[in-house]
């Protein structure tokens, strides 16, 4: 194959890779921001939730159970 065609294909592949990397970076940044927001909300409201659950049974709530409750509520609302 002609060297110019090979170079052109290589340049196209580099451009596609750069575009794909930009998309992955943007997606990862959004995911990290969402995780940060979730962590902040969870920490902010954890005491309120824990107060409610502690009035029922102190052993009923943990961060893992709190996450499970959020996951269940999200699934229910899909």
OpenMM code with the backbone's topology and positions (N, CA, C; nanometers):
from openmm import Vec3, app, unit

residues = "UNK UNK UNK UNK UNK UNK UNK UNK UNK UNK UNK UNK UNK UNK UNK UNK UNK UNK UNK UNK UNK UNK UNK UNK UNK UNK UNK UNK UNK UNK UNK UNK UNK UNK UNK UNK UNK UNK UNK UNK UNK UNK UNK UNK UNK UNK UNK UNK UNK UNK UNK UNK UNK UNK UNK UNK UNK UNK UNK UNK UNK UNK UNK UNK UNK UNK UNK UNK UNK UNK UNK UNK UNK UNK UNK UNK UNK UNK".split()
positions = [
    Vec3(0.0847, -0.1176, 0.0000),
    Vec3(0.0000, 0.0000, 0.0000),
    Vec3(0.0892, 0.1237, 0.0000),
    Vec3(0.0466, 0.2245, -0.0670),
    Vec3(0.1193, 0.3503, -0.0765),
    Vec3(0.1427, 0.4096, 0.0632),
    Vec3(0.2616, 0.4647, 0.0859),
    Vec3(0.2960, 0.5232, 0.2162),
    Vec3(0.2015, 0.6370, 0.2536),
    Vec3(0.1569, 0.7133, 0.1547),
    Vec3(0.0661, 0.8243, 0.1825),
    Vec3(-0.0677, 0.7737, 0.2340),
    Vec3(-0.1153, 0.6647, 0.1776),
    Vec3(-0.2426, 0.6070, 0.2222),
    Vec3(-0.2263, 0.5518, 0.3635),
    Vec3(-0.1151, 0.4843, 0.3873),
    Vec3(-0.0893, 0.4326, 0.5222),
    Vec3(-0.0851, 0.5463, 0.6247),
    Vec3(-0.0169, 0.6556, 0.5891),
    Vec3(-0.0077, 0.7707, 0.6788),
    Vec3(-0.1459, 0.8317, 0.7026),
    Vec3(-0.2249, 0.8414, 0.5965),
    Vec3(-0.3596, 0.8961, 0.6088),
    Vec3(-0.4440, 0.8085, 0.7022),
    Vec3(-0.4357, 0.6775, 0.6874),
    Vec3(-0.5096, 0.5851, 0.7743),
    Vec3(-0.4631, 0.5997, 0.9192),
    Vec3(-0.3334, 0.6140, 0.9368),
    Vec3(-0.2779, 0.6315, 1.0703),
    Vec3(-0.3288, 0.7618, 1.1325),
    Vec3(-0.3325, 0.8677, 1.0538),
    Vec3(-0.3809, 0.9972, 1.1030),
    Vec3(-0.5296, 0.9901, 1.1395),
    Vec3(-0.6067, 0.9206, 1.0573),
    Vec3(-0.7500, 0.9037, 1.0853),
    Vec3(-0.7688, 0.8259, 1.2152),
    Vec3(-0.6924, 0.7187, 1.2330),
    Vec3(-0.7011, 0.6386, 1.3555),
    Vec3(-0.6650, 0.7231, 1.4781),
    Vec3(-0.5618, 0.8071, 1.4668),
    Vec3(-0.5230, 0.8937, 1.5775),
    Vec3(-0.6346, 0.9921, 1.6107),
    Vec3(-0.6979, 1.0474, 1.5087),
    Vec3(-0.8080, 1.1425, 1.5311),
    Vec3(-0.9268, 1.0738, 1.5972),
    Vec3(-0.9589, 0.9519, 1.5514),
    Vec3(-1.0685, 0.8766, 1.6125),
    Vec3(-1.0372, 0.8439, 1.7579),
    Vec3(-0.9140, 0.8047, 1.7841),
    Vec3(-0.8727, 0.7714, 1.9195),
    Vec3(-0.8805, 0.8945, 2.0094),
    Vec3(-0.8358, 1.0074, 1.9592),
    Vec3(-0.8405, 1.1311, 2.0377),
    Vec3(-0.9847, 1.1688, 2.0700),
    Vec3(-1.0729, 1.1560, 1.9719),
    Vec3(-1.2138, 1.1860, 1.9938),
    Vec3(-1.2743, 1.0900, 2.0953),
    Vec3(-1.2419, 0.9635, 2.0826),
    Vec3(-1.2933, 0.8638, 2.1774),
    Vec3(-1.2416, 0.8918, 2.3181),
    Vec3(-1.1150, 0.9281, 2.3303),
    Vec3(-1.0572, 0.9578, 2.4610),
    Vec3(-1.1235, 1.0799, 2.5237),
    Vec3(-1.1550, 1.1801, 2.4424),
    Vec3(-1.2252, 1.2987, 2.4931),
    Vec3(-1.3620, 1.2598, 2.5481),
    Vec3(-1.4312, 1.1722, 2.4751),
    Vec3(-1.5623, 1.1269, 2.5201),
    Vec3(-1.5545, 1.0484, 2.6500),
    Vec3(-1.4560, 0.9616, 2.6609),
    Vec3(-1.4385, 0.8822, 2.7831),
    Vec3(-1.4019, 0.9736, 2.8995),
    Vec3(-1.3160, 1.0707, 2.8743),
    Vec3(-1.2764, 1.1642, 2.9794),
    Vec3(-1.3967, 1.2441, 3.0282),
    Vec3(-1.4774, 1.2937, 2.9370),
    Vec3(-1.5972, 1.3694, 2.9754),
    Vec3(-1.6934, 1.2810, 3.0546),
    Vec3(-1.7116, 1.1574, 3.0092),
    Vec3(-1.7996, 1.0631, 3.0796),
    Vec3(-1.7472, 1.0349, 3.2201),
    Vec3(-1.6166, 1.0119, 3.2313),
    Vec3(-1.5564, 0.9825, 3.3620),
    Vec3(-1.5673, 1.1026, 3.4553),
    Vec3(-1.5465, 1.2228, 3.4030),
    Vec3(-1.5590, 1.3425, 3.4858),
    Vec3(-1.7021, 1.3590, 3.5366),
    Vec3(-1.7997, 1.3316, 3.4508),
    Vec3(-1.9402, 1.3397, 3.4927),
    Vec3(-1.9705, 1.2335, 3.5979),
    Vec3(-1.9203, 1.1149, 3.5766),
    Vec3(-1.9418, 1.0069, 3.6716),
    Vec3(-1.8813, 1.0409, 3.8083),
    Vec3(-1.7608, 1.0957, 3.8082),
    Vec3(-1.6969, 1.1353, 3.9334),
    Vec3(-1.7746, 1.2473, 4.0024),
    Vec3(-1.8263, 1.3426, 3.9254),
    Vec3(-1.9053, 1.4512, 3.9832),
    Vec3(-2.0348, 1.3960, 4.0429),
    Vec3(-2.0997, 1.3033, 3.9718),
    Vec3(-2.2205, 1.2398, 4.0248),
    Vec3(-2.1901, 1.1647, 4.1541),
    Vec3(-2.0770, 1.0957, 4.1579),
    Vec3(-2.0376, 1.0227, 4.2783),
    Vec3(-2.0137, 1.1198, 4.3936),
    Vec3(-1.9515, 1.2318, 4.3633),
    Vec3(-1.9265, 1.3336, 4.4656),
    Vec3(-2.0588, 1.3905, 4.5186),
    Vec3(-2.1523, 1.4168, 4.4282),
    Vec3(-2.2841, 1.4669, 4.4694),
    Vec3(-2.3565, 1.3648, 4.5567),
    Vec3(-2.3528, 1.2389, 4.5155),
    Vec3(-2.4191, 1.1339, 4.5917),
    Vec3(-2.3587, 1.1233, 4.7308),
    Vec3(-2.2267, 1.1232, 4.7383),
    Vec3(-2.1590, 1.1124, 4.8677),
    Vec3(-2.1987, 1.2286, 4.9574),
    Vec3(-2.2026, 1.3483, 4.9018),
    Vec3(-2.2403, 1.4667, 4.9793),
    Vec3(-2.3829, 1.4531, 5.0306),
    Vec3(-2.4756, 1.4137, 4.9421),
    Vec3(-2.6148, 1.3963, 4.9840),
    Vec3(-2.6280, 1.2887, 5.0908),
    Vec3(-2.5599, 1.1790, 5.0689),
    Vec3(-2.5674, 1.0690, 5.1639),
    Vec3(-2.5172, 1.1130, 5.3009),
    Vec3(-2.4034, 1.1820, 5.3036),
    Vec3(-2.3489, 1.2286, 5.4305),
    Vec3(-2.4406, 1.3323, 5.4953),
    Vec3(-2.4966, 1.4192, 5.4151),
    Vec3(-2.5823, 1.5259, 5.4676),
    Vec3(-2.7107, 1.4698, 5.5292),
    Vec3(-2.7673, 1.3685, 5.4667),
    Vec3(-2.8961, 1.3155, 5.5120),
    Vec3(-2.8851, 1.1883, 5.5947),
    Vec3(-2.7640, 1.1370, 5.6073),
    Vec3(-2.7463, 1.0116, 5.6800),
    Vec3(-2.7924, 1.0231, 5.8251),
    Vec3(-2.7611, 1.1342, 5.8910),
    Vec3(-2.8013, 1.1501, 6.0306),
    Vec3(-2.9530, 1.1515, 6.0444),
    Vec3(-3.0214, 1.2188, 5.9545),
    Vec3(-3.1678, 1.2221, 5.9596),
    Vec3(-3.2242, 1.0822, 5.9421),
    Vec3(-3.1741, 1.0128, 5.8413),
    Vec3(-3.2206, 0.8761, 5.8167),
    Vec3(-3.1868, 0.7873, 5.9352),
    Vec3(-3.0653, 0.8022, 5.9865),
    Vec3(-3.0245, 0.7185, 6.0995),
    Vec3(-3.1098, 0.7484, 6.2229),
    Vec3(-3.1454, 0.8744, 6.2458),
    Vec3(-3.2316, 0.9082, 6.3597),
    Vec3(-3.3652, 0.8364, 6.3490),
    Vec3(-3.4213, 0.8344, 6.2294),
    Vec3(-3.5499, 0.7667, 6.2083),
    Vec3(-3.5347, 0.6176, 6.2341),
    Vec3(-3.4340, 0.5569, 6.1732),
    Vec3(-3.4157, 0.4130, 6.1892),
    Vec3(-3.3714, 0.3749, 6.3300),
    Vec3(-3.2920, 0.4600, 6.3928),
    Vec3(-3.2476, 0.4308, 6.5292),
    Vec3(-3.3647, 0.4300, 6.6266),
    Vec3(-3.4674, 0.5086, 6.5954),
    Vec3(-3.5834, 0.5084, 6.6833),
    Vec3(-3.6570, 0.3743, 6.6739),
    Vec3(-3.6367, 0.3038, 6.5627),
    Vec3(-3.6975, 0.1714, 6.5458),
    Vec3(-3.6027, 0.0649, 6.5999),
    Vec3(-3.4800, 0.0648, 6.5479),
    Vec3(-3.3797, -0.0320, 6.5915),
    Vec3(-3.2423, 0.0206, 6.5524),
    Vec3(-3.1563, 0.0430, 6.6506),
    Vec3(-3.0234, 0.0979, 6.6195),
    Vec3(-2.9418, 0.0145, 6.5214),
    Vec3(-2.9671, -0.1136, 6.5145),
    Vec3(-2.8876, -0.2010, 6.4279),
    Vec3(-2.9412, -0.2079, 6.2857),
    Vec3(-3.0512, -0.1374, 6.2574),
    Vec3(-3.1154, -0.1517, 6.1266),
    Vec3(-3.0454, -0.0772, 6.0136),
    Vec3(-2.9700, 0.0274, 6.0429),
    Vec3(-2.9161, 0.1090, 5.9350),
    Vec3(-2.7632, 0.1097, 5.9385),
    Vec3(-2.7067, 0.1082, 5.8225),
    Vec3(-2.5629, 0.1215, 5.8034),
    Vec3(-2.5462, 0.1892, 5.6679),
    Vec3(-2.4276, 0.2392, 5.6366),
    Vec3(-2.4087, 0.2971, 5.5028),
    Vec3(-2.4454, 0.1990, 5.3912),
    Vec3(-2.4157, 0.0716, 5.4115),
    Vec3(-2.4470, -0.0283, 5.3088),
    Vec3(-2.5984, -0.0445, 5.2929),
    Vec3(-2.6699, -0.0471, 5.4062),
    Vec3(-2.8162, -0.0578, 5.3987),
    Vec3(-2.8774, 0.0688, 5.3392),
    Vec3(-2.8178, 0.1818, 5.3718),
    Vec3(-2.8636, 0.3084, 5.3148),
    Vec3(-2.8479, 0.3043, 5.1627),
    Vec3(-2.7335, 0.2571, 5.1154),
    Vec3(-2.7114, 0.2422, 4.9705),
    Vec3(-2.8131, 0.1463, 4.9105),
    Vec3(-2.8392, 0.0353, 4.9776),
    Vec3(-2.9348, -0.0633, 4.9274),
    Vec3(-3.0742, -0.0028, 4.9185),
    Vec3(-3.1111, 0.0790, 5.0169),
    Vec3(-3.2419, 0.1436, 5.0140),
    Vec3(-3.2521, 0.2413, 4.8978),
    Vec3(-3.1446, 0.3159, 4.8718),
    Vec3(-3.1427, 0.4079, 4.7578),
    Vec3(-3.1526, 0.3300, 4.6277),
    Vec3(-3.0753, 0.2225, 4.6157),
    Vec3(-3.0799, 0.1390, 4.4942),
    Vec3(-3.2208, 0.0852, 4.4711),
    Vec3(-3.2853, 0.0377, 4.5778),
    Vec3(-3.4208, -0.0172, 4.5653),
    Vec3(-3.5186, 0.0914, 4.5225),
    Vec3(-3.5068, 0.2116, 4.5799),
    Vec3(-3.5954, 0.3204, 4.5424),
    Vec3(-3.5732, 0.3625, 4.3966),
    Vec3(-3.4465, 0.3649, 4.3551),
    Vec3(-3.4175, 0.3995, 4.2159),
    Vec3(-3.4779, 0.2967, 4.1213),
    Vec3(-3.4630, 0.1682, 4.1548),
    Vec3(-3.5159, 0.0614, 4.0706),
    Vec3(-3.6689, 0.0699, 4.0624),
    Vec3(-3.7306, 0.1013, 4.1744),
    Vec3(-3.8772, 0.1114, 4.1803),
    Vec3(-3.9282, 0.2244, 4.0912),
    Vec3(-3.8507, 0.3314, 4.0795),
    Vec3(-3.8931, 0.4488, 4.0034),
    Vec3(-3.8535, 0.4449, 3.8560),
    Vec3(-3.7960, 0.3338, 3.8103),
    Vec3(-3.7578, 0.3238, 3.6675),
    Vec3(-3.8791, 0.3023, 3.5821),
] * unit.nanometer
topology = app.Topology()
chain = topology.addChain("A")
for resn in residues:
    res = topology.addResidue(resn, chain)
    for name in ("N", "CA", "C"):
        topology.addAtom(name, app.Element.getBySymbol(name[0]), res)
